[in-house]
Amino acid sequence: MTFSVSAVHEDFEYAGTPRGLLAQPANLDVLFKFASLASKTGDLEGAISALERMLLINGDLPRVRLRARSHTPLSEVAYTLFHRYRRRTLVGLSLMVGQAFFYNAIFFTYALVLTDFYGIRADHVGWYILPFAAGNFLGPLLLGRLFDVIGRRPMIAFTYVASGVLLTGSGALFALGTLSAAQQTFAWSVIFFFASAAASSAYLTVSETFPLEIRALAIAFFYAIGTGIGGIAGPWLFGALIDTGSRVNVFGGYLLGAALMIAAGLIAWFFAASAERKPLESVARPLSFLD
């Protein structure tokens, strides 16, 4: 017989939860935790009782009625994206295109820059990718919670604009030839510390600011457009610029990527929805909402 460590932990935590209920019988957070643990451990009756108690304690919790529907017509999807939430669509497109161009253009030409301009052997390029990967990992890990604490709009704008400004500065030093391969890698690692959080926020934005009936389709739409523009045009353009052998030409490509990121950050600052710490149904009312 095998035992799941997580299941044993949940059972143990569930067993101790009633003490918290006795100490704080009107605490909605404790009740919700109990309901969640009860459902995971198979006590569905206990979970339902806890949820019913939440409604008795706080009768002012919002209640909605939704109209049952088998599907959402594409005409309604188009109307929602391009009329009802056209500002949010502008934000989503700018964020997705900016980060896709930024990421694909630089990451997929990273090895070419190291080999062509710094003389790094192809079999040594992997060592330079490690700090780059670390920056990409640490960005969302350390900055992610601030998107809830400080807010979506200021953090999206900050990470996008910071990425663009830093790329402009490092690109200028690259054009002047003042950076070594190690210094260039460090600069890119710092840039993508912010850019990775920015890119994550783009996916978060398009997944939470549209009605629940079209969220999956919205993610697919924005991803396809962003990847189509940034993911195809970016590497092609940078590959051509690197082939010229001119640092100034490559710097021009960096300036374009920086401009897209800064523009996306400013658009987010003015038009992005403040979705932090809110139920998604209050951020975008369901299309099937009745009352």
N, C-alpha and C positions, 0 to 999 in steps of 0.2 A: 504494500500500500504506500502511495506517495502523498505528501502533504504540500500544499501551496503555502509558502511563507507569507505571501500577501493576504491569502484567505485567513490564515491563522491570526495575522495581525488585525484584520478587519473584525474578526469574531471577538478578539480580546478588547478592541476599542469599543465595539458595539456593546459589550457586556458592561463597560464602565460608563457609558453615556447616560443611563437612567439617573445616576448620581447627579450629573449636571442638570438634568431636567428637574429633579427635586429641589436643587439649590436655586435654579433660575427658571421656574415654570413658564414665565412669560417672555423668555428670551427667544426671539425668532431665529437667530443664528444657531442656537443650540437645538431647537426643534428641527430646523432644516438639516443639520448635521445628523441628527438621529434618524430622520426620514431617509436620508441618503444611505446611511449605513444599514438601516433595516432592509431596504430594498436589495442591497448587495448581498446581504446574508440570507435572503429568502423570506424575511418576515414582512410580507406585503401588507398584512393587516396592521402591523405596527406602523409602517410607513404611511399608510392612508390615514390612520388616526392622528399621526403627528401633523400631516398636512391640513387635516380638518381643524385641528386645534389652532394652527396658524391663522386660519380664516376667522375663527371665533375670537382670537385675541385682537386681531387687527382687521376689522371689517371694512376698512377703507382701502385695502389692497385692490389695485385695479382689476376689473373683470371685463372681459371682452367676449363678443360672440363673433364667430367666423363662419362664412358661407362655405359649405363643402363644394369642392370643385375637383374635377378629374385632371385638369391641366390648365396652364396659363397660355392663352393665344400669343403668338409671336407679335401680333399687332399691339397687344397690350404691353408686351416687353419693350418694344420699340418706343411706344408712347412714354412709358415709365422712365426709360434711360435718357431719351432725347428731348423730352418736354417737362415732365413732372420733376425729374431730378437732374436736369441738364447741367447744373453747376457741379453736382457730385460726379457726373460723368466726365466733365472737364477735369476735375481733380484727379479722378481715377486714371484717365488717359495720360495726363501729364506725368503723374507719378510713375506709372508703369513704363511709359516710353523712356522717361529720363533714366530710371534705374537700369532698364534693359540695355540701353545704349552704353551707359556708363560701365556696367559690369561686363557685358560681352565684348565691347571694344577693347577694354584694357586687359581683362583676364585672358582672353583667347589670343592676345598678341604679347602677353607677358614674356613668354619664352623667346619670341623673336627679338624683342627689345634687348633682352639680356645677351643673346648671342650676337646680334648684329652691331649693337652700339657699345657693349661692354666686354665683348670677347669672351663671354662665359662659355665653357664647353657644354655641349648639349646634355652630356651625362651628369653634369653638375647642377643643372637647372632645378632639379627637384629640391635641393637643399635651400634654394631661395624661395621656394613655394611654401615651405613650412611656416616661416613667420607671417607670410601673407595669409595663410589659412588660420593661423592663431588670431590675427586681427579680425578676420571674418567671423570667427566663433565667439570671440569675447565681446564684440559689439552688441549683438542682440542680448547676450547673457547679462551684461552689466547695465545696458541702457534700457532694456525692454520694460522694466517696471516703471520707469519714469514716464512712459506714455500713458500710464494710468494715474500716477501721482501728480505730475505736472500738467498733463493734458495732451490730447492727440495733436491739436493744431500747433502749439508751440514746439513740441518735440519733432513732429514731422518737418516743419519748416527749418528748425535748427539743424537736424541731421542732414537734410538735403543741401541747405546752403553751406554748411560747414564742409561737406564733401566737395562741393564745387569750388569753394575758395581755396581749400587745401590743394586740390588738383591743379588749380591755376598757379599757385606758388611753386609746387614741386615741378610742374611742367616748365616753368620759366627757368628754374635751376637746371633742369635736364637740357633745355635748349642751349644754355650757356656752357654746358659740359662741366659743371662744378661738382656733380655728385658722383661718388663711386658706386659700384654695383650694390654694395652693402647699404650705403646711405639711401640709394634709390629704393631698395627693398623695404627699408625701415619707413621711408616716406609713404610708400604704397600701403604698408601694413596699418599705419595710422589713419590714412585716408579711408581705407575700407573698414576700419573699426567703426567709423560713423556711417559709411555707405551701406554696410551690411544691415545695420539697424534701420536705415532709411528704406532699403529694399524690402525688408520685412514689413515695415509699416505700410508700404504700398499694397501688399497682399492683404494685410489686415483691413485697410481702408475699403477696398473694393468688396471685401467679404462681409462687412458689417453695416454698410451705409445704404443698402438697398433692401426692399421688402423681401421677406423670407421666401416667397414663392419663386423669386428669380435670382437668389444669391448665387447658386451654383452656376447658373448661366452667365451671370455678371462676371464671376471670376474667370470663366472660360473666355468670355468676350475680351476682357481687358488683357488677359494673358496673351491671347492670340494676337491682338493688335500690337501690344508692347513688344512681344518677341518678334513679330513680323517686321516692325520698324527698327527697333534697337538691336535685336538679335541677328538680323541679317545684314542690315546696312552698316552697323558698327564694325564688326570684324572685317568686312570687305573694305571699308574706307581705311581703317588703320593698316590693314595689310598692304594696300596700295601706297599709303604714306610712308610706311617703313621701307618699302621697296625703293623709294627715291633716295634713301640713304641720308636724308636731311633731317637733322634734329628739329629744325625750325618748322618743317612741314608736319612732323609728328606733334609738335607743340600746338600747332593749329588744330589738330584733331582733339587734343586734350582740352583746348579752349571751348570747342563745340560741346564736348561732353559736360564740361563744367557749367556752361551756359544753360544746357538743358536741365541740369540738377538745380541750379539756382532759380531758374524760372519756375520749375515744379514746386520748389519750396515756397516761393512767394505766392503762387496760386493756392497752395494748401493753406497758407497763413490767412488769406482773405476768404476762401470759400469752403475749406474742409469742415465737416461736421464735428461737433464736440461730442464724441461718443463715449468718452471715458466714464466708467462706473454707472452706466445706464443700461436698462434692459434693451435688447436690440429692437423690440417691438415699439419702443418709444423713440428710437433713432429713426426708424422708417416703418410707418404703419403698414401692416399686411394688406395686400391687395384685396384679400377676401374679407376684410374687416366689415362688420355690420354695425355694431354699436358697442 
